[in-house]
Amino acid sequence: MVGHMISGSDGGWEDGGDTGFTAGGTAPVLRDACRSVGLDPAGAELLRLGSNAVYRLVSEPVIVRIARDRAVLPEMERAVNVARWLEQSHFPAARVPQDTAQPVVVGGRVVTFWESVQEREEYATVGELADLLKRLHWLEEPESVGLPYFDPHAKLASSLAGLDGISDRDREFLEGRAAELAKEYDRLDFVLPFGMIHGDANIGNVLRHRDGHAVLIDLDGLALAPREWDLILTAIYYERYGWHTREEYAEFVHRYGFDLMNWPGYDTLADLRELMMVAWIGHQVTTSERFAAEFQKRMHSLRTGEGRDTWGAF
């Protein structure tokens, strides 16, 4: 099973033109943001640098996320409110420090603070992901949380519009495929109840807490949508890419109680979610030869239907 490398599947992207979003550029933001809420940033460890710069403090068990794009401020305000509501609901999810007013904006960056799940990243199991999703889908969110309706067409169109580093030929293919899938999606007959979803439900977003239980993280994308959306990534990670074993997927189905692959709309939903994943890779092509090669491999698969089992997990 692939662990933390299964990420970036949500169709988000990085702004490659933002030259200030580096380890050196985010360090002063970290320092000022921490001091504004009474935290000590000395010795903080940079865990990753992508759409967010993610730091682990050594002074306290706190994770600091610095978002690249200031436009995500409303989204992060909602994520903090969602985290507080989930804690009140006794749902095992990422927590925010109780006495910290956030988000804060420093130097045009949106900064949020999260309790550290444990001192190192350890991922839970596919079966535990199913348990968490089943439990999440039973919750009824308060109107005060203000969850948006999930619009896959708008999300994909926005991602494709920002693709600057790929060829016109590839862009035209992706846009044409998106238009075809939009028509197919609008004809789908969903069978699971409509309601709250996580939005990027995959094994990379389920961590093992230091006390042993599984915790759902990455609360930015909670929305209202057909629940099938929260099952599709685990299904295609198994069926298309081989990132999960047959036994893992069977455990997921058993514990959630529904096999998405038996639903007639599976292929359409899988193709749409896959297109979002390819677009995400497309936004990374200018950052390294590895991403550029992976993008071309995935474009070949979209055009020919072959080679999906060779895709790398990021």
Secondary structure as UniProt FT lines:
FT   TURN            4..5
FT   TURN            9..10
FT   TURN            16..17
FT   TURN            19..20
FT   HELIX           23..36
FT   TURN            37..38
FT   TURN            42..43
FT   STRAND          45..49
FT   STRAND          52..56
FT   STRAND          62..67
FT   HELIX           70..72
FT   HELIX           73..88
FT   TURN            89..90
FT   TURN            98..99
FT   STRAND          104..106
FT   TURN            107..108
FT   STRAND          109..115
FT   HELIX           126..138
FT   HELIX           143..145
FT   HELIX           152..161
FT   HELIX           168..186
FT   STRAND          194..197
FT   HELIX           203..205
FT   STRAND          206..208
FT   TURN            210..211
FT   STRAND          214..216
FT   HELIX           219..221
FT   STRAND          223..226
FT   TURN            227..228
FT   HELIX           229..239
FT   TURN            240..241
FT   HELIX           246..256
FT   HELIX           260..262
FT   TURN            264..265
FT   HELIX           266..282
FT   TURN            283..287
FT   HELIX           289..304
FT   HELIX           308..310
//
